[in-house]
Amino acid sequence: MLKQHLQLKLGQKLAPQQIQLMKLIQLHTLEFEEELERELEENPALEIVKEESKEDDFSSLEDSYESEGTESIETDFDVDQYLYDDEPNYKTASSNYSPDDEEFDNESLLTEGQSLYDYLLEQIHLVNISEEDEKIAEYLIGNLDTDGYLRREIKSIVDDLAFSQGIYTTKERVDDILENYIQKLDPPGVGARGLQECLLLQIEKKVSSDKAVSLAANILRYQFDALTNKHYNKIIQKYDIEEEDLRDALDEISKLSPKVGGNFDTQTITINQEIIPDFVIQVKDGQVLPMLNSKNAPTLRVSEEYKDILTTYSHDKNSSEHKQAALFIKQKLDAAKWYIDAINQRQNTLLQTITAIVKFQKDYFITGDEKSLKPMILKDIADITGFDISTISRVVKSKYADTPNGIIYLKDLFSDSLTNDDGEEVSTKEIKTHLQEVISKENKRKPLTDDALVMILKEQGYNIARRTIAKYREQLNIPVARLRKEL
């Protein structure tokens, strides 16, 4: 039996405009420029104000736009549905895609070149082999990763050849083609199934009677585990050599490349990694002055031409075509108004956030010394600005600032705090800096263990547990003591 009942629910939903504003906030300068260019192309009712006409502020145009007869339009169909059908991308993309789904497709930021795949195909086509062997070789080349390694099992490739290419072959035959054709191609080391094989393929190309090269090849072939674990004494005893001989062999090995495909574009496309700072921070007379990069602060306005067209069409109530045209233009003008407001909110949010960060870390920006960085978390800046923590996170994400001490990544300014022996709160960034300094000055023949590092930092007033030292060391990409050992 059906029953009716009332149910009260409390919920919170973000409007498409709010979602798009969050998206705009997290864009760095290059992405923001792309987004702005796309919007200008899609919405002709939106214009960038030239330098000489910046006095024509959008706010002065808003009242006249509202009073130009747009409410006199009469229509027999659902205006909202019409607006949705022609809604600009910025109102729908955020609802359909997460930030991880965004693509970076500006052609000006992409460079094209010959890929490792194409380079190897050119070479294999010049080799005198049977047609079927050539197809197997091409398939092997297609399975190489961007570093030039073959990571897949040969048995899996044999199965794939049968199912997808109709080529029935054996593991031994594929091995033979890999070792006698693919691994003979340039660059040396291509087609290796692991680091050891990659380095061996390169050292074997060095036709030389040089003692250091021969020893290096022997070490790579028979003492690879001892080499990777830096058990140098074991290698010296094994070959009954002097330390100087081992040093020469290690020098030869250091000239080899662990990633032979690194000099080629990945499948013809590589993203240009140029950094353009989002903020400019200047220091004058002891004052720290934060500013937005000018590319982050364009002056926009609603097109006067489109407003005039809307006025003309909206006064003609008899023509169905004019009514539809008026609705289309009104939608574009509304979108332009909202976009201008969103850009202004973005600029305001970015500027308030960087101002709060600069105020909090004033000593650091004046001195440039990382040791003067104060412990600072996202909540600290959120409390100062009144913004939500998630908003602050979006602002600092992927953002850089041009300071008197160089370009810095904003996220690097944030760190937790620990209390030293004097009862003062110090930034974990400061502790990591001390840790790096201690390790950089250690005797590389006898690197400091984590226990030794604990004792040294304790003497400097930082009472830190061994596991914390290990965590900070890993975050700094510093290997364990035995892997830092040098001759």
C-alpha positions as CSV (number, residue, x, y, z in Angstrom):
1,M,0.0,0.0,0.0
2,L,1.4,3.4,-1.0
3,K,1.8,6.0,1.6
4,Q,2.6,9.7,1.5
5,H,4.9,11.3,4.0
6,L,7.0,14.5,4.3
7,Q,10.7,14.2,4.8
8,L,13.0,17.2,5.6
9,K,16.6,17.0,4.4
10,L,19.4,19.4,4.9
11,G,21.9,19.4,2.0
12,Q,24.4,21.7,0.4
13,K,25.2,21.9,-3.3
14,L,27.6,24.0,-5.3
15,A,26.2,26.0,-8.2
16,P,28.0,25.6,-11.5
17,Q,29.3,29.1,-11.1
18,Q,30.9,28.3,-7.7
19,I,32.5,25.1,-9.2
20,Q,33.9,27.1,-12.1
21,L,35.3,29.7,-9.7
22,M,37.1,27.0,-7.7
23,K,38.5,25.7,-11.0
24,L,39.7,29.2,-12.0
25,I,41.4,29.7,-8.6
26,Q,43.5,26.6,-8.9
27,L,44.8,27.3,-12.4
28,H,48.4,28.6,-12.7
29,T,49.3,31.4,-15.0
30,L,49.7,29.4,-18.2
31,E,46.5,27.4,-17.7
32,F,44.6,30.6,-16.8
33,E,45.8,32.3,-20.1
34,E,44.5,29.3,-22.0
35,E,41.2,29.3,-20.2
36,L,40.8,33.0,-20.8
37,E,41.6,32.6,-24.5
38,R,39.0,29.8,-24.9
39,E,36.3,31.9,-23.2
40,L,37.1,34.9,-25.4
41,E,36.8,32.7,-28.5
42,E,33.5,31.1,-27.4
43,N,31.8,34.2,-26.1
44,P,32.1,37.2,-28.5
45,A,30.2,39.3,-25.9
46,L,33.3,39.3,-23.7
47,E,36.2,41.7,-24.4
48,I,39.6,42.6,-23.0
49,V,39.8,46.3,-22.3
50,K,42.7,48.0,-24.0
51,E,45.0,50.1,-22.0
52,E,43.5,53.4,-23.3
53,S,39.9,52.4,-22.5
54,K,40.3,50.8,-19.0
55,E,38.2,53.7,-17.6
56,D,35.2,52.0,-19.1
57,D,34.7,49.8,-16.1
58,F,32.3,46.9,-16.2
59,S,30.3,48.1,-13.2
60,S,29.4,51.3,-15.1
61,L,28.0,49.2,-17.9
62,E,25.9,46.8,-15.8
63,D,23.1,49.2,-15.0
64,S,22.6,50.2,-18.6
65,Y,22.6,46.6,-19.7
66,E,19.9,45.7,-17.2
67,S,17.7,48.6,-18.4
68,E,17.9,48.1,-22.1
69,G,14.6,46.4,-22.7
70,T,15.7,42.8,-22.2
71,E,12.7,42.1,-20.0
72,S,10.3,43.0,-22.8
73,I,11.2,39.8,-24.7
74,E,8.2,37.4,-24.8
75,T,8.7,33.7,-25.8
76,D,6.6,30.6,-26.0
77,F,9.3,28.1,-25.0
78,D,11.5,27.4,-22.0
79,V,14.2,29.9,-21.9
80,D,16.2,27.9,-19.3
81,Q,16.3,24.9,-21.6
82,Y,17.5,27.1,-24.5
83,L,20.2,28.6,-22.4
84,Y,21.4,25.1,-21.3
85,D,21.6,23.9,-24.8
86,D,24.0,26.7,-25.7
87,E,25.7,26.9,-22.3
88,P,29.4,27.8,-22.4
89,N,32.0,25.1,-21.5
90,Y,32.9,26.8,-18.2
91,K,29.4,26.1,-16.8
92,T,29.4,22.4,-17.6
93,A,33.0,21.1,-17.7
94,S,33.5,21.3,-14.0
95,S,30.4,19.2,-13.4
96,N,31.5,16.4,-15.7
97,Y,35.2,16.1,-15.0
98,S,37.4,16.0,-12.0
99,P,40.7,18.1,-12.0
100,D,42.5,14.9,-12.8
101,D,40.7,14.6,-16.1
102,E,41.7,18.0,-17.4
103,E,43.9,18.0,-20.5
104,F,46.7,20.4,-21.3
105,D,46.3,20.8,-25.0
106,N,47.6,24.3,-25.9
107,E,49.7,23.8,-29.0
108,S,52.0,26.6,-28.0
109,L,53.1,24.6,-25.0
110,L,53.7,21.4,-26.9
111,T,56.8,20.5,-29.0
112,E,56.9,17.8,-31.6
113,G,59.9,15.7,-32.5
114,Q,60.9,12.2,-33.5
115,S,60.0,9.6,-31.0
116,L,62.1,6.6,-29.9
117,Y,59.5,4.4,-31.6
118,D,59.8,6.1,-35.0
119,Y,63.6,6.2,-34.7
120,L,63.8,2.4,-34.1
121,L,61.3,1.6,-36.8
122,E,63.4,3.5,-39.3
123,Q,66.4,1.4,-38.4
124,I,64.7,-2.0,-38.4
125,H,63.2,-1.3,-41.8
126,L,66.8,-1.2,-43.1
127,V,67.8,-4.5,-41.7
128,N,67.7,-7.6,-44.0
129,I,65.2,-9.9,-42.2
130,S,62.1,-11.8,-43.3
131,E,58.8,-10.1,-43.5
132,E,57.4,-12.0,-40.5
133,D,60.5,-11.4,-38.4
134,E,60.2,-7.7,-39.2
135,K,56.6,-7.7,-38.0
136,I,57.7,-9.3,-34.7
137,A,60.5,-6.7,-34.4
138,E,58.0,-3.9,-35.0
139,Y,55.7,-5.4,-32.3
140,L,58.6,-5.6,-29.9
141,I,59.5,-2.0,-30.5
142,G,55.9,-1.0,-29.9
143,N,56.1,-2.6,-26.5
144,L,59.2,-0.7,-25.3
145,D,58.6,2.0,-22.7
146,T,59.7,5.6,-23.0
147,D,63.0,4.7,-21.3
148,G,63.8,2.1,-24.0
149,Y,63.1,-0.9,-21.7
150,L,61.1,-4.0,-22.6
151,R,59.2,-4.5,-19.3
152,R,56.8,-7.2,-20.5
153,E,57.4,-10.9,-20.3
154,I,58.3,-12.5,-23.7
155,K,55.7,-15.2,-23.1
156,S,53.0,-12.5,-23.0
157,I,54.3,-11.0,-26.2
158,V,54.2,-14.4,-27.9
159,D,50.5,-14.8,-26.9
160,D,49.7,-11.3,-28.1
161,L,51.3,-11.9,-31.4
162,A,49.1,-15.0,-31.9
163,F,45.8,-13.2,-30.9
164,S,46.3,-9.7,-32.4
165,Q,48.7,-10.3,-35.3
166,G,47.9,-13.8,-36.3
167,I,51.6,-14.7,-36.0
168,Y,52.3,-18.0,-34.3
169,T,55.8,-18.1,-33.0
170,T,57.9,-19.3,-30.1
171,K,59.6,-17.6,-27.1
172,E,63.0,-18.6,-28.4
173,R,62.4,-16.9,-31.7
174,V,61.2,-13.7,-30.1
175,D,64.2,-13.8,-27.8
176,D,66.5,-14.2,-30.8
177,I,64.9,-11.2,-32.6
178,L,65.2,-9.1,-29.5
179,E,68.8,-9.9,-28.8
180,N,70.1,-10.0,-32.4
181,Y,68.2,-7.2,-34.0
182,I,66.4,-4.8,-31.5
183,Q,69.3,-4.7,-29.0
184,K,71.8,-4.0,-31.8
185,L,70.0,-0.8,-32.8
186,D,70.9,2.7,-31.8
187,P,70.9,4.0,-29.0
188,P,73.0,1.4,-27.3
189,G,71.1,-0.3,-24.4
190,V,67.7,-0.1,-26.1
191,G,65.5,-3.2,-25.7
192,A,67.0,-4.2,-22.3
193,R,64.9,-6.1,-19.9
194,G,66.5,-4.5,-16.8
195,L,69.1,-2.0,-15.7
196,Q,71.9,-4.5,-15.6
197,E,71.3,-5.6,-19.2
198,C,70.9,-2.0,-20.3
199,L,74.3,-1.0,-18.9
200,L,76.0,-4.2,-20.2
201,L,74.7,-3.5,-23.7
202,Q,76.2,0.0,-23.6
203,I,79.6,-1.0,-22.1
204,E,80.0,-3.8,-24.7
205,K,79.6,-1.3,-27.5
206,K,82.8,0.3,-26.3
207,V,85.4,-1.6,-28.4
208,S,88.4,-1.0,-26.2
209,S,91.3,-2.9,-24.5
210,D,91.2,-0.3,-21.8
211,K,91.6,-1.9,-18.4
212,A,88.9,0.3,-16.8
213,V,86.3,-0.5,-19.4
214,S,87.1,-4.3,-19.2
215,L,86.8,-4.2,-15.4
216,A,83.6,-2.2,-15.6
217,A,82.1,-4.8,-17.9
218,N,83.2,-7.6,-15.6
219,I,81.7,-5.8,-12.5
220,L,78.4,-5.2,-14.3
221,R,78.2,-8.8,-15.4
222,Y,79.3,-10.7,-12.3
223,Q,79.2,-8.2,-9.4
224,F,76.1,-6.2,-10.1
225,D,74.5,-6.7,-6.7
226,A,77.7,-5.8,-4.9
227,L,77.9,-2.7,-7.1
228,T,74.4,-1.5,-6.4
229,N,74.8,-2.0,-2.7
230,K,78.2,-0.3,-2.8
231,H,80.1,-3.2,-1.3
232,Y,83.3,-1.8,-2.7
233,N,85.7,-3.8,-0.4
234,K,84.0,-7.0,-1.6
235,I,84.7,-6.0,-5.3
236,I,88.3,-5.1,-4.5
237,Q,89.0,-8.4,-2.8
238,K,87.2,-10.3,-5.6
239,Y,89.4,-9.0,-8.4
240,D,92.5,-8.3,-6.2
241,I,92.7,-4.7,-7.5
242,E,93.7,-1.4,-6.1
243,E,91.1,1.2,-5.0
244,E,92.3,3.5,-7.8
245,D,91.4,0.7,-10.4
246,L,87.9,0.4,-9.0
247,R,87.5,4.2,-9.1
248,D,88.4,4.2,-12.8
249,A,85.9,1.4,-13.5
250,L,83.2,3.3,-11.6
251,D,84.0,6.4,-13.6
252,E,83.3,4.4,-16.8
253,I,80.0,3.0,-15.4
254,S,78.9,6.5,-14.4
255,K,79.1,7.6,-18.1
256,L,76.5,5.0,-19.1
257,S,72.8,6.0,-19.3
258,P,70.1,4.1,-17.3
259,K,67.4,5.6,-19.5
260,V,68.5,5.4,-23.1
261,G,65.1,6.6,-24.4
262,G,65.3,9.8,-22.3
263,N,66.6,11.9,-25.2
264,F,63.5,11.3,-27.3
265,D,60.1,12.8,-27.2
266,T,57.5,10.5,-25.6
267,Q,55.4,9.3,-28.6
268,T,56.1,12.6,-30.5
269,I,54.7,15.0,-27.8
270,T,56.4,16.6,-24.8
271,I,55.1,19.3,-22.6
272,N,57.2,22.4,-22.3
273,Q,58.1,22.8,-18.6
274,E,58.7,26.5,-18.6
275,I,57.7,28.1,-15.3
276,I,55.9,31.5,-15.3
277,P,55.4,32.9,-11.8
278,D,51.9,33.7,-10.7
279,F,53.0,36.3,-8.2
280,V,55.7,39.0,-8.0
281,I,57.0,39.8,-4.5
282,Q,59.2,42.9,-4.1
283,V,61.1,44.1,-1.0
284,K,61.5,47.9,-0.6
285,D,62.7,49.7,2.5
286,G,62.0,46.7,4.7
287,Q,58.5,46.3,3.3
288,V,57.4,43.2,1.4
289,L,55.0,44.1,-1.5
290,P,53.1,41.2,-3.1
291,M,51.5,41.6,-6.6
292,L,49.7,39.5,-9.1
293,N,51.5,38.7,-12.4
294,S,49.9,41.0,-14.9
295,K,48.8,38.0,-17.0
296,N,46.6,37.0,-14.0
297,A,44.8,40.3,-13.9
298,P,43.3,41.2,-17.2
299,T,40.6,43.9,-17.4
300,L,37.5,42.6,-19.0
301,R,34.2,44.1,-20.1
302,V,30.9,43.3,-21.8
303,S,30.9,44.1,-25.5
304,E,29.1,47.4,-26.2
305,E,28.4,46.2,-29.7
306,Y,26.5,43.1,-28.4
307,K,24.5,45.3,-26.0
308,D,23.4,47.5,-28.9
309,I,22.4,44.4,-30.9
310,L,20.4,43.1,-28.0
311,T,18.6,46.5,-27.7
312,T,17.7,46.4,-31.4
313,Y,16.4,42.8,-31.3
314,S,14.5,43.0,-28.0
315,H,12.4,45.9,-29.2
316,D,11.1,43.8,-32.1
317,K,8.3,41.7,-30.5
318,N,6.7,40.4,-33.7
319,S,9.6,38.5,-35.3
320,S,10.2,35.0,-33.9
321,E,13.7,35.0,-35.4
322,H,14.5,38.2,-33.6
323,K,13.2,36.9,-30.3
324,Q,15.5,33.8,-30.6
325,A,18.4,36.0,-31.6
326,A,17.7,38.3,-28.6
327,L,17.6,35.3,-26.2
328,F,20.9,34.0,-27.6
329,I,22.6,37.4,-27.2
330,K,21.2,37.9,-23.7
331,Q,22.6,34.5,-22.7
332,K,26.0,35.5,-24.0
333,L,25.9,38.8,-22.2
334,D,24.8,37.1,-19.0
335,A,27.7,34.6,-19.3
336,A,30.1,37.5,-19.9
337,K,28.9,39.3,-16.8
338,W,29.3,36.2,-14.7
339,Y,32.7,35.4,-16.1
340,I,34.0,38.9,-15.4
341,D,32.7,38.6,-11.8
342,A,34.4,35.2,-11.5
343,I,37.8,36.6,-12.7
344,N,37.5,39.5,-10.3
345,Q,36.8,37.1,-7.4
346,R,39.8,35.0,-8.5
347,Q,42.1,38.0,-8.5
348,N,40.8,39.1,-5.1
349,T,41.2,35.6,-3.6
350,L,44.8,35.2,-5.0
351,L,45.8,38.6,-3.8
352,Q,44.4,38.2,-0.3
353,T,46.1,34.8,0.0
354,I,49.5,35.9,-1.1
355,T,49.3,39.0,1.1
356,A,48.5,36.8,4.1
357,I,51.4,34.5,3.2
358,V,53.8,37.4,2.8
359,K,52.8,38.9,6.1
360,F,53.2,35.5,7.9
361,Q,56.6,34.9,6.4
362,K,57.9,38.5,6.2
363,D,61.3,37.6,7.7
364,Y,61.9,34.9,5.1
365,F,61.2,37.2,2.1
366,I,63.5,39.9,3.5
367,T,66.4,37.6,4.4
368,G,65.9,34.8,1.9
369,D,67.2,32.4,4.6
370,E,65.1,29.2,4.8
371,K,66.0,29.0,8.5
372,S,63.8,32.1,9.1
373,L,60.7,30.3,7.7
374,K,58.0,30.0,10.4
375,P,55.9,26.9,10.8
376,M,52.8,27.6,8.6
377,I,49.9,25.3,7.7
378,L,46.9,26.0,5.4
379,K,44.7,26.7,8.4
380,D,46.9,29.6,9.5
381,I,46.3,31.4,6.1
382,A,42.6,30.4,6.1
383,D,42.2,32.0,9.6
384,I,43.8,35.3,8.4
385,T,41.9,35.5,5.1
386,G,38.6,34.0,6.2
387,F,38.7,31.7,3.2
388,D,38.1,27.9,3.5
389,I,41.2,25.7,3.8
390,S,40.3,24.0,0.5
391,T,40.3,27.4,-1.2
392,I,43.8,28.2,0.2
393,S,44.9,24.8,-1.0
394,R,43.7,25.5,-4.5
395,V,45.5,28.9,-4.5
396,V,48.9,27.5,-3.6
397,K,48.5,24.4,-5.8
398,S,51.0,24.7,-8.8
399,K,51.6,28.3,-8.1
400,Y,55.0,30.0,-8.1
401,A,56.2,33.4,-6.9
402,D,59.1,35.6,-8.3
403,T,61.0,36.9,-5.2
404,P,64.3,38.8,-4.8
405,N,65.8,35.4,-3.9
406,G,64.5,33.6,-7.0
407,I,61.4,31.8,-8.1
408,I,59.8,29.7,-5.3
409,Y,57.1,27.1,-5.2
410,L,54.4,28.4,-2.8
411,K,53.8,25.0,-1.3
412,D,57.4,24.9,-0.1
413,L,56.6,27.7,2.3
414,F,54.2,25.5,4.2
415,S,55.5,23.2,6.9
416,D,54.5,21.7,10.3
417,S,56.3,22.6,13.5
418,L,58.4,20.9,16.1
419,T,59.5,22.2,19.5
420,N,63.2,22.5,20.1
421,D,65.0,22.1,23.4
422,D,64.5,25.8,24.2
423,G,60.7,25.3,23.9
424,E,60.5,27.3,20.7
425,E,58.4,26.1,17.7
426,V,60.6,25.6,14.6
427,S,59.6,24.7,11.1
428,T,60.2,21.2,9.8
429,K,61.6,23.0,6.8
430,E,64.3,24.4,9.0
431,I,65.1,20.9,10.4
432,K,65.3,19.4,6.9
433,T,67.7,22.2,5.9
434,H,70.0,21.4,8.9
435,L,69.7,17.7,8.0
436,Q,70.8,18.4,4.4
437,E,73.8,20.5,5.6
438,V,75.0,17.7,8.0
439,I,74.8,15.1,5.3
440,S,76.5,17.3,2.7
441,K,79.5,17.7,5.1
442,E,79.8,14.0,6.1
443,N,82.8,11.9,5.2
444,K,81.5,10.0,2.1
445,R,83.9,7.1,2.8
446,K,82.0,6.6,6.1
447,P,78.5,8.2,5.7
448,L,76.5,8.9,8.8
449,T,73.8,6.4,9.8
450,D,70.4,7.6,10.9
451,D,71.3,7.0,14.5
452,A,74.4,9.2,14.1
453,L,72.2,11.9,12.5
454,V,69.8,11.7,15.5
455,M,72.7,12.4,17.9
456,I,74.1,15.3,15.8
457,L,70.7,17.1,15.5
458,K,70.1,16.5,19.2
459,E,73.4,18.4,19.9
460,Q,72.0,21.2,17.8
461,G,68.8,21.4,19.9
462,Y,66.5,19.3,17.7
463,N,65.3,16.3,19.7
464,I,64.0,14.1,16.8
465,A,63.3,10.3,16.7
466,R,65.2,8.0,14.3
467,R,62.1,7.2,12.3
468,T,61.5,11.0,11.8
469,I,65.0,11.4,10.5
470,A,64.4,8.5,8.1
471,K,61.1,10.1,7.0
472,Y,62.7,13.5,6.3
473,R,65.7,11.9,4.6
474,E,63.3,10.1,2.2
475,Q,61.4,13.3,1.6
476,L,64.7,14.9,0.6
477,N,65.5,12.0,-1.7
478,I,68.6,11.2,0.3
479,P,69.5,7.4,0.3
480,V,70.6,5.4,3.3
481,A,74.2,5.6,4.5
482,R,75.5,2.6,2.7
483,L,74.2,3.9,-0.7
484,R,75.9,7.3,0.0
485,K,79.3,5.7,0.3
486,E,81.9,6.8,-2.2
487,L,85.6,5.9,-2.7
